[in-house]
Amino acid sequence: MSKSDIRRYTLEDVRALKSETDWDALKDSPPFEGEQEFDVDWSKARIGAPEPKAAVSIRLDRDVLDFFKRQGKGYQTRMNAVLRAYMEAVEKKG
């Protein structure tokens, strides 16, 4: 892939794109019964319900909080995912 292949879009650009999916044909089509299109590695799958989240009070910079809230519903879950990724990277590094 070259730099000329890379396109950047704003969220507004993406939302303005017209879908090329024929939703009616897809809805009316039978379920896929062919071979699986890709292999699934279940060796790292985790079984069980996630542990309940802890309710905490945290002080954040207003712009950081606003950034996550602008992403819409689920902003706390996304913040948790960012913190988890950081935690796992630090733990992996040692």
N, C-alpha and C positions, 0 to 999 in steps of 0.2 A: 504494500500500500504506500503510495507516495503522498506528499503533502497536498498535491492537487486533488486527491481523492477525498480529502477531509473537508466536511462542511460543518459549519457552526450555525445553530439555530437558537433563537430565544424561545422561551416558553410560549410567548404569544405567537411566534412563527409556527411552532408545532401545533398549537391549538387551532390555527387558521388553516392547516393543511386539510385537504379534502380526502376522505377515506376512499380508497379504491377497492375496498372489500365489497363483494356482492353478498350482503347479509341475508337477503331472501334465499339465494341459492344455497348458502351455507346452512341456513336453518332447515331447509327442505332436504338436504343431502343425508344419506344414511350414515351411521357411525362408521368410523374408519376401522376396517377389519384386516388390513394388511399387516406386513411385518412391522415391528417396532422400528421407528426411524433412527433411533440412537440407543446406545447402551447406557444403562443406568447403574451406577456404582452405589449400592446400598450399604457398603461396608462402614461408612461413617455416619449413617443415619442414627438419630437419637430417638429413643422411644420414651414416651411419658409426657405428662403435662409439665409445662414450664413452672418454675417456682413463682409464687406471687411476688409482685413488685413491692418494694418498700416505699411508703409515702414519706417524702422528705421535703424540707424547705431549703431552697438553694438560692443564692444571690448570683444573678447573671447580668452581664452588660445588656442594656436595653436593645442594642442593635443585634446582638446574638439571638436573643429571644425573639425579636421581631422577624429575623431571617427565617427561623424555624417555623414560626406561626404562619408566615406568608406561604409556606409550602402546603398549608391546609391541614385538614383533619389528620391526626396521627403524629403531630409534631413531637410529642413527648416520646413516642416510640422511636422516631428517627433520632432524637437526641440520645436516647439510650443506646441505639445501634452505633452511633458515632463514638460514644464513650466506651462501649464494649470493644470496638475495633482498636481504639487506642490502647486499652488495657491489655488486649491479647497481643498487640504488637510489642508492647513494653515487656510483657512476660516472656514472649518468645525470644526477644533480644537478650534477656537475662539480666 
